Amino acid sequence: MPQIVFRGISIEQLKSISKPLVAELADICDCGTDNFTLELPNSTFVYNGEETPAFPLIEVKWFERGQEIRDRFAQTLTKYLMDFKLPEVEVVFTVFSETSYYINGKHCGN
């Protein structure tokens, strides 16, 4: 279920890490690799009236898995992106409530 949105890297960079990254993240989350969605939106960033490159920001949308898993997940994402010689990588988590997330009209809560 983790949906991961990448900003500040190229599609070629994301493609090059996608398979090993998802395999490692799936191991951390104890789930299958088919649970992951990787997205790289086409965005334009503007600062002070000029187009500017995006900074590396990774947004993870998921059901909460606890601090230890979140830390390992963020560290793994950061490790893979830092291999691109980026000056900084930021990771932010958006947590979904199971009762507010619906699949085919039914929420995922108990």
Secondary structure as GFF3:
##gff-version 3
##sequence-region A 1 110
A	DSSP	beta_strand	3	7	.	.	.	ID=ss1
A	DSSP	alpha_helix	11	29	.	.	.	ID=ss2
A	DSSP	three_ten_helix	33	35	.	.	.	ID=ss3
A	DSSP	beta_strand	37	39	.	.	.	ID=ss4
A	DSSP	beta_strand	45	47	.	.	.	ID=ss5
A	DSSP	beta_strand	50	52	.	.	.	ID=ss6
A	DSSP	beta_strand	57	63	.	.	.	ID=ss7
A	DSSP	alpha_helix	67	82	.	.	.	ID=ss8
A	DSSP	beta_strand	90	96	.	.	.	ID=ss9
A	DSSP	three_ten_helix	98	100	.	.	.	ID=ss10
A	DSSP	beta_strand	102	103	.	.	.	ID=ss11
A	DSSP	beta_strand	106	107	.	.	.	ID=ss12
###
